[in-house]
């Protein structure tokens, strides 16, 4: 191949360039934002930032209220469960005591007397236990709801 053909081929090939193209002689028009629009955008941005901060504070407070309520519910559930276990233990113990007495009876009339006395005692015990369980359940519900109630009340007072 001749030297002239090689030069011709090299000059006609596009060369890869990594340079950023420039637009000489072309100027971007300078855009001046009107003061009213600039002021509106600044005001809107400030309001958005303020609202974001308010929402963040409200969310943090709500999270704290729910955490307190949840802690109360967990503690109350534990207390309730322990009370049920205690009542079950007392009632099982009473049943075993009755069984021990019934094993040692000597007459049917004694069995009826022991059974009647046990039934009376158990009725009184179950009545007392039911009142205790009910009172504990109300306390747990109140302790769980009180933080939410207080938090909502404070939020409404702040927004009023």
Secondary structure, DSSP 8 states (H G I E B T S, - for coil): --HHHHHHHHHHS-----S----TT---------HHHHHHHHHHHHHHHHHHHHHHHHHHHHHHHHHHHHHHHHHHHHHHHHHHHHHHHHHHHHHHHHHHHHHT--SHHHHHHHHHHHHHHHHHHHHHHHHHHHHHHHHHHHHHHHHHHHHHHHHHHHH-
